[in-house]
């Protein structure tokens, strides 16, 4: 849910913008833990107070990677 929300933003959200756009039942500690996980798994990175989605999840890119010949 957090990943999809980050990807759906037109601009790079701040933590507070992202937090406010999520459903209210999520606790802030859980939110922080999810962001920590996404950062360590190289899906997001922080630039100042902005959150940048850096994970390559493009369908065409994934097809090219799967069809690539390993050396």
C-alpha distances in whole Angstrom, upper triangle without the diagonal:
4,5,5,6,9,10,11,13,16,18,16,15,16,15,16,15,11,12,13,11,8,9,13,12,11,14,14,16,12,11,14,14,10,12,15,14,12,15,18,16,17,14,14,17,19,22,23,20,18,15,16,14,17,15,17,15,18,19,23,23,21,24,27,26,26,30,31,34,34,37
4,6,5,6,9,10,11,15,15,13,12,13,11,13,12,8,9,11,9,7,10,13,13,10,13,12,14,11,8,11,11,8,8,12,11,9,12,15,14,15,11,11,14,15,18,19,17,15,12,13,11,14,14,16,15,18,20,23,22,22,25,27,26,27,30,31,34,33,36
4,5,5,6,9,10,14,14,13,12,14,13,15,14,10,12,14,12,11,13,16,17,14,16,16,16,14,11,13,13,9,9,12,11,8,11,14,12,12,9,9,12,14,17,19,17,15,11,11,9,11,10,13,11,14,16,19,19,18,21,23,22,23,26,27,30,30,33
4,5,5,6,9,12,14,13,12,15,15,16,14,11,13,14,11,10,13,16,17,15,18,18,19,16,14,16,16,13,13,16,15,12,15,17,16,15,12,12,15,17,19,21,19,16,13,13,10,13,12,13,11,13,15,19,18,18,21,23,22,23,26,28,31,31,34
4,5,5,7,10,11,11,10,12,12,13,11,7,10,11,8,8,11,14,15,14,16,16,18,15,12,15,16,13,12,16,15,13,15,18,17,17,13,12,15,16,18,19,17,14,11,12,10,14,14,16,14,16,18,21,21,21,24,26,26,27,30,31,34,34,37
4,6,6,9,9,8,7,10,10,12,10,7,10,12,10,10,14,16,18,15,17,16,18,16,12,14,15,12,10,14,14,11,13,16,15,14,10,9,11,12,14,16,14,11,8,8,7,11,11,14,13,15,18,20,20,20,23,25,24,26,29,29,32,32,35
4,6,8,9,9,10,13,14,16,13,11,14,15,12,13,16,19,21,19,21,20,21,19,16,17,18,15,13,17,16,13,14,17,16,14,11,10,13,14,16,18,17,13,10,9,7,10,10,11,10,12,14,17,17,17,20,22,21,23,26,26,30,30,33
4,6,9,10,10,13,15,16,13,11,14,14,11,12,15,18,20,19,21,20,22,20,17,19,20,17,16,19,19,16,18,21,19,18,14,14,16,17,18,20,18,15,12,12,10,13,14,15,13,14,16,19,19,20,22,24,24,26,28,29,33,33,36
4,5,7,7,10,12,13,10,9,12,13,10,12,15,18,20,19,21,20,22,20,17,18,20,17,16,19,19,16,17,21,20,18,15,13,15,15,16,17,15,12,10,10,10,13,15,16,16,16,19,21,21,22,25,26,26,28,31,31,35,35,38
4,7,8,12,15,16,12,12,16,16,13,16,19,22,24,23,25,23,25,24,20,22,24,21,19,22,22,19,20,23,22,20,17,15,16,16,16,18,16,13,12,11,11,14,16,17,17,17,19,21,21,23,25,26,27,29,31,31,35,36,38
4,6,9,13,14,11,11,15,15,13,16,20,22,24,23,24,22,24,23,20,20,23,20,17,20,22,18,18,22,22,19,16,14,14,14,13,14,13,9,9,9,11,13,16,17,18,18,21,23,22,24,27,27,28,30,32,32,36,36,38
4,7,10,12,9,9,13,14,13,15,19,21,23,21,22,20,21,21,17,17,19,17,14,17,18,15,15,19,19,16,14,11,11,10,10,11,9,6,6,6,8,11,14,16,17,18,22,23,22,24,27,27,27,29,32,32,35,35,37
4,7,8,6,6,9,10,10,12,16,17,20,18,19,16,18,18,14,15,17,15,13,16,17,15,15,19,19,17,15,11,12,10,11,11,8,6,6,8,10,13,16,18,19,20,24,26,25,26,29,30,29,31,34,34,37,37,39
4,5,5,6,9,10,11,13,16,17,19,17,17,14,16,17,13,13,16,15,12,14,17,15,14,18,19,18,16,12,11,9,10,9,6,5,6,9,12,15,18,21,21,23,27,29,27,28,32,32,32,34,37,36,39,39,41
4,6,5,6,9,10,11,14,15,17,14,14,11,13,13,9,9,12,12,9,12,14,13,13,16,18,17,15,12,12,10,11,11,7,7,7,11,13,16,18,21,22,24,27,30,28,29,32,33,32,34,37,37,40,39,41
4,5,5,6,9,10,13,13,15,13,13,10,13,14,11,11,15,14,12,15,18,16,17,20,21,21,19,16,15,13,14,13,9,10,10,14,16,19,21,24,25,27,30,32,31,32,35,36,35,37,40,40,43,43,45
4,5,5,6,9,12,13,16,14,15,13,16,16,12,13,17,15,13,17,19,17,17,21,22,21,18,15,16,14,15,14,10,10,10,13,15,18,20,23,23,25,28,30,29,30,33,34,34,36,38,39,42,42,44
4,5,5,7,10,12,14,12,13,11,14,13,10,11,14,12,10,14,16,14,15,18,19,18,15,13,14,13,15,15,11,10,9,12,12,16,18,20,20,22,25,28,27,27,30,32,31,33,36,36,39,39,41
4,6,6,8,9,11,9,10,8,11,11,8,10,13,11,11,14,16,15,16,19,20,20,17,15,16,15,17,17,13,12,12,15,16,19,20,23,23,25,28,31,30,30,33,35,34,35,38,39,42,41,44
4,6,8,8,11,10,12,11,14,14,11,13,16,15,14,18,19,18,20,23,23,23,21,18,19,18,19,19,15,14,14,17,18,22,23,26,25,27,29,32,32,32,35,37,36,37,40,41,44,44,47
4,7,9,12,11,13,13,16,15,12,14,17,15,14,18,19,18,19,23,23,22,19,17,19,18,20,20,16,15,14,16,16,20,21,23,22,24,26,29,29,29,32,34,33,35,38,38,42,42,44
4,6,9,8,10,11,14,12,9,13,15,13,13,17,17,16,18,21,21,21,18,17,19,19,21,21,18,16,15,17,17,20,20,23,22,24,26,29,29,28,31,33,33,34,37,38,41,41,44
4,6,6,10,11,14,12,11,15,16,14,16,19,19,19,21,24,23,24,21,20,22,22,25,25,21,20,18,21,20,24,23,26,24,26,28,31,31,30,33,36,35,36,39,40,43,43,46
4,6,8,10,13,12,11,14,16,15,17,20,20,20,23,25,25,26,24,22,24,23,26,25,22,21,20,23,23,26,26,29,27,30,31,35,35,34,37,39,38,39,42,43,46,46,49
4,6,9,12,10,11,14,15,15,17,19,20,20,23,24,25,26,24,23,25,25,27,27,24,23,22,24,24,27,27,29,28,30,32,35,35,34,37,39,38,38,42,43,46,45,48
4,7,9,7,7,10,11,11,13,15,16,16,19,21,21,23,20,20,21,21,24,24,21,20,19,21,21,24,24,26,25,28,30,33,33,31,35,37,35,36,39,40,43,42,45
4,6,5,6,9,10,11,13,14,16,17,19,20,21,23,21,20,21,21,24,23,20,20,19,22,22,25,25,28,27,30,32,36,35,33,37,39,37,38,41,42,45,44,46
4,5,5,6,9,10,11,12,14,15,17,18,20,21,20,18,19,18,21,20,17,17,16,20,20,23,23,27,27,30,32,35,34,33,37,38,36,38,41,41,44,43,45
4,5,5,6,9,10,11,12,14,15,17,18,20,19,18,19,18,21,21,18,19,17,20,21,23,23,27,27,30,32,35,34,33,36,38,36,37,40,41,43,42,44
4,5,5,6,9,10,10,12,14,15,16,18,17,16,18,18,21,21,19,19,17,19,19,21,21,24,24,27,29,32,31,30,33,35,33,34,37,38,40,39,41
4,5,5,6,9,10,11,12,14,15,17,15,14,15,15,18,18,15,15,13,16,16,19,19,22,22,25,27,30,29,28,32,33,32,33,36,37,39,38,41
4,5,5,6,9,10,11,12,14,15,15,13,13,13,16,16,14,14,13,15,16,18,19,22,23,26,28,31,30,29,33,34,32,33,37,37,39,38,40
4,5,5,6,9,10,11,12,14,14,13,14,14,18,19,17,17,15,17,17,18,18,22,22,25,28,31,29,28,31,32,30,31,35,35,37,36,38
4,5,5,6,9,10,11,12,11,11,13,14,17,18,16,16,13,14,14,16,15,18,18,22,24,27,25,24,28,29,27,28,32,32,34,33,36
4,5,5,6,9,10,11,9,8,9,10,13,15,13,12,9,11,11,13,14,17,18,21,24,26,25,24,28,29,27,28,32,32,34,33,35
4,6,5,6,9,10,10,9,10,10,14,15,14,14,12,13,13,14,15,18,19,23,25,28,26,25,29,29,27,29,32,32,34,32,34
4,5,5,6,9,9,9,11,13,16,18,17,16,13,14,13,14,13,16,17,21,23,26,23,22,26,27,24,26,29,29,31,29,32
4,6,5,6,5,6,8,11,14,16,15,14,11,11,9,10,10,13,14,17,20,22,20,19,23,24,22,23,27,27,29,28,30
4,5,5,6,5,6,8,12,14,14,13,10,10,9,10,10,14,15,19,22,24,21,21,25,25,23,25,28,27,29,28,30
4,5,8,8,9,11,15,17,17,16,13,13,13,12,12,15,17,20,23,25,22,21,25,25,22,24,27,27,28,26,28
4,6,8,10,13,16,19,19,18,14,13,12,10,9,12,13,17,19,21,19,17,21,22,19,20,24,23,25,24,26
4,6,7,11,14,17,17,15,12,10,9,7,7,10,12,15,18,20,17,16,20,20,18,20,23,22,24,23,25
4,7,11,13,16,16,14,10,9,6,5,4,8,10,13,16,18,16,15,19,20,18,20,23,22,25,24,26
4,7,10,13,12,10,7,5,5,5,7,10,12,15,18,20,18,18,22,22,21,23,26,25,28,27,29
4,7,10,10,8,6,5,7,7,10,13,15,18,21,23,20,21,25,25,23,25,28,27,30,29,30
4,6,7,6,5,6,9,10,13,16,18,21,24,26,24,24,28,28,27,29,32,31,34,32,34
4,6,5,6,7,11,12,15,18,20,22,26,27,25,26,30,29,28,31,33,32,35,34,35
4,6,8,10,14,15,18,22,24,26,29,31,28,30,33,33,32,35,37,36,39,37,39
4,7,10,13,15,18,22,23,25,29,31,29,30,33,33,32,35,38,37,40,39,40
4,6,10,12,16,18,20,22,25,27,25,27,30,30,29,32,34,34,37,36,38
4,7,9,12,15,17,19,22,24,22,23,27,27,26,29,31,31,34,33,35
4,6,9,12,14,16,19,21,19,20,24,24,23,25,28,28,31,30,32
4,6,9,10,12,16,18,16,17,20,21,20,22,25,25,28,27,30
4,6,9,11,15,16,14,15,18,18,17,20,22,22,24,24,26
4,6,9,12,14,11,12,15,16,14,16,19,19,22,21,24
4,6,9,10,8,8,12,12,11,13,16,16,19,19,22
4,6,9,7,7,10,12,11,13,16,16,20,20,23
4,6,5,6,9,10,11,12,14,15,19,20,23
4,5,5,6,9,10,11,12,14,18,20,23
4,5,5,6,9,10,11,12,16,18,21
4,5,5,6,9,10,11,14,16,19
4,5,5,6,9,10,13,15,18
4,5,5,6,9,12,14,18
4,5,5,6,10,12,15
4,5,5,9,10,13
4,6,8,10,13
4,7,9,13
4,6,9
4,6
4
